[in-house]
């Protein structure tokens, strides 16, 4: 579906063809209170359980009779996979009393326990109430998971756990130096998700350039179908397709500068072009009406009901939206469309990285038990169970042999193959959670896509947020090495 329009204007590309509207008024968005007092220093570890004896089958020296507490985020992946892994721990260490619970209120439920020095032994720190990873690391509140990574894997004791993981997983858990603070258990493919069936009904395929994207949205609009929807109440979902779009236009170094909080990083021409392109979706009426006021579940439901063609999301959506997804939906994901022929990276450039971050608090009573539970989860059996039950890959490099992949998982795997080395991994969402979610997401992109701020105003506003974060001496700053 190649478009020639970018070549018919004396070399002008889409960047030069996009027209911005007059500036609209900004409104003030109240911000949520994120984790700040959660990490008030090293709270201890004075009451840790006694270590057990290290053996070939117990390389971490787990105390076989020590209690273990696990808290899992109950989101797109549910909790069954974790409960199944817990059952393996229980079978392995039958004398251990295990307390297992789940919640969507990670921060509000666990922040007081961090403050009091009594956190659980293993936490799935995910969701809208995710605790700020950068703060936790910066204030030394997490256990270094290097012993887990250097322990023998369950499937092949001749291999260390670290040698069984997908490329980039270990590095994602590092913030500054060699220690690994986070184990990202899922492997998530982010991008533009859609129904092949819906496109077939419009006699279309996924548009590989922005002119064709707009043309398809116009065609859908005539049929009463919106081009796009997104989690309006959680607009930090927009970067799942917007960030790789920026990288595709200007190169991955643009995202690195943004992650590094460099001055004027958001003023890069690639950011301006990407913002203007997305704003055009709003200006032309290609966003599902009411999107700014709906959450991720409502937007996904509208999408599975055929009210919109495209939604920016992660590969958990196949499981999370399964209850409303028709059997003939033919779920698929694609990398962002090209903007024009001068893009720095090829079509297929996509964001894929570790997801579902697990942490072991430094003041946990049984940190060895928490790491052992992760070692069990990183076995082939647990990995296959996760993939089969929640339709997502894990951090284990492999673990899909003999599994019939679902449509979304097949498409995600194909997207990764197409991307090859052109996979980007922005770090804002784990380095600076408040900046990414509250400020760039809600106060920035959310306002722009609702038509309450222009791209230029939004860029200026977001750059201000980034500059303030860079100057904030109360938080630890990180940079790409």
Secondary structure, 3 states (H helix, E strand, C coil): CCCCHHHCCCCCCHHHHCCCCCCCCCCCCCCCCCCCCCCCCCCCCCCCCCCCCCCCCCCCCCCCCCCEEEEEECCCCCCHHHHHHHHHHHHHCCCCCEEEEEECCHHHHHHHHHHCCCCCCEEECCCCCCCCHHHHHHCCCECCCHHHHHCECCCCCCCEHHHHECCCHHHHCCCCCCCCCCEEEEEEEEEEEEEHHHHHHCCCCCCCEHHHHHHHHHHHHHCCCEEEECCHHHHHHCHHHHHHHHHHHHCHHHHHHHHCCCCCHHHCHHHHHHHHHHHHHHHCCCECCCHHHCCHHHHHHHHHCCCEEEEEECCCHHHHCHHHCCCCCCEEEECCCECCCCCCCCCCCEEEEEEEEEECECCCCCHHHHHHHHHHHCCHHHHHHHHHHHCCEECECCCCCCCCCCHHHHHHHHHHHHHCCCEECCCHHHHCHHHHHHHHHHHHHHHHHCCCCCHHHHHHHHHHHHHHHHHCCCCCCCCCC
